[in-house]
Every structure is written in C-alpha cells, then in structure tokens.
C-alpha cells in the first residue's frame, strides 16, 4: 500500500500523506481513525482474538477497519 500511495502521490505531484488524507475525506469519510491501519495494529487484533484473552469471542466477525462502519444499527 505504501508503494501505491507513493506512486499515486508522485503522479499527482503531492505527498503520500496528502493522498491518504484525500482518500479518507472522499472515499471513506465515516472512518473514525482517518488513516490506514498499520500491519502491527492488525496483528495485535489477530493476536488478541487467537489468545486466551479472546476466548469469549466465538463466531463473531472482528474488524480491524479503523472504524469505517460506526454501528450495525
């Protein structure tokens, strides 16, 4: 994703950070995080769900999406 953002930024003549900001302003305005998750953040969710601390989570969809969907209601 980093390489894609860098290439798009170069094409548009702006920074990768600006490309990311524009993406979340236009394509994902409901995102609470307003940035892409890092691999370590996603790994932390996976590690939690797979750990003993996540043992109460059975059959639930767990999303590491930065809060794009605020609620199911």
N, C-alpha and C positions, 0 to 999 in steps of 0.2 A: 504494500500500500504506500509505503514511503517513497518508493521509486516512481510509482504512478503519480503521486502528488507533486513530486519534484519535476517530472516531465510536463505535467499539465501547467504548473506554475511557470516553467520556462517558456512554454508555448504562449501563455497569456501575458508574460512579462511582469508577473507579480511573485510574491513569496509563497512557499508551500503553506505557511501558516494562514495567509490570506485566502488561498484556495479552500483550505479546511473550514475557515470561518464562513466563507460564502456558501459552501456546501450545507453547513448546518443552518444557516439563515434561510436558505431557499428550499433545499430538498428534505431536510429533517428538522423543521422548526420546533417540533414537540420534544426534541431531545433535551433532557434535563442537564446532562453532562456537557453538551455543546462541544464535544471533541471526540475523536476516535479513542476507543479503549486501547490500552497497551496490552501486549501479549502477557505481561506479568499480572495484569488485573484479571484477564480472562482465566489464566492459570490458577489464580487464587480462588476463583469461583469453583473451578473444576476440583481443585484440591479439597475445598470445603465440602462439596457435595459428596465426594468419594471418601471423606474421613468419617470417623466415629461421631464427630460433632454434627454432621449432616444426616445422621441415621434416622431422624424423624421425617425426612423428606422422602416420600415414597410416591412414585408415579407422577410427580409434579414437573411441569416444564419450568426450568430455571433459566432465565435470560440474563445475559451479560451484554445489554444493548445500550447502556448509557441513559436509560430512562426514556427511550423513544415512545413507548406506549405507557402512558401515565396510569391507566386503570383499565380493568376489563368491564367496568360499569359505565 
